[in-house]
Amino acid sequence: MPKRILTGTVTSDANEQTITVSVERRFKHPVLAKTIRKSKKYRAHDEKNAFKVGDSVRIIECAPRSKTKRWEVLEA
């Protein structure tokens, strides 16, 4: 099964080697037919602490690194 790749914005870099990435998705409501924006936060592994709040990053699925980390940074 291929690994998912998501694009989002860094919302927190307070932890060592971890960033929080907010990923927004847009879809059309099935009944109301209006565009809806939903966002979800993912915790991603950042080996070199290279990314700061506001950066746009791509993250990819990986094996669990900790209790909450299931993603790692692919590139900026």
N, C-alpha and C positions, 0 to 999 in steps of 0.2 A: 504494500500500500504506500503511495507517495506521501511524503511529508508535506504538511501545510505550510505555506509561507504567507505571512500577514504584514501589512504596512501600517505603521501608527506613529504616534508622537510620544516622546518621553515625558512623563509627568512627574517622575521622582527618581533621584539618583542618590538618596540618602544612605543606602546600604552599601556595604563593600561587595564589589563584583556583581551587583544586582541592580537592575533598573525596572521601573514600572512603566509599561507601555499601554497607552490608551488607543484602542483600535475602533474606528467608527465604521458602521456599515449602513447603507441606505437601501431601502426596499419599498415597494409599493404596497399599501394596505389592501388586502383582498376585497374588502367590502367598501371602504370609504374612497379608495382609489387615489389617496394622497401619499406623497413621499414621506416616509418616516425615517428619522435618524436614531440609531441605537448605538451605544458604545459599551465596550467591555474592556476591563483592565487585565493585562497579563504581566506576570513577573518573569523577566528574562535574564539570563546569565550574560554578564559583560566582563570578560576576562581581564581586560586592561583598564577598566574604569574610564573608557574613552568618551562616553556619551553624557551629555548634560541635558538639563530640562529644556524642552522646546525643540530638540533635534528630531528629525524625521528618520526612522529606522525601519529595517525589514527584519522580522524575526522568523525563525524556523523551529518546528517541533523537534524535540530531542528526548532522550531517556531522562527520567526524573533526576534532577540534581539535588533537590532538597524537598521538604514537605510541600512547598508551594511552587517551585520552579520546574516547569516542563518545557521551556522555550530557551533559545539562545539567539544572540544577535548575529544576523547574517552579514549585514553591511549597513552603511548609512544611507 
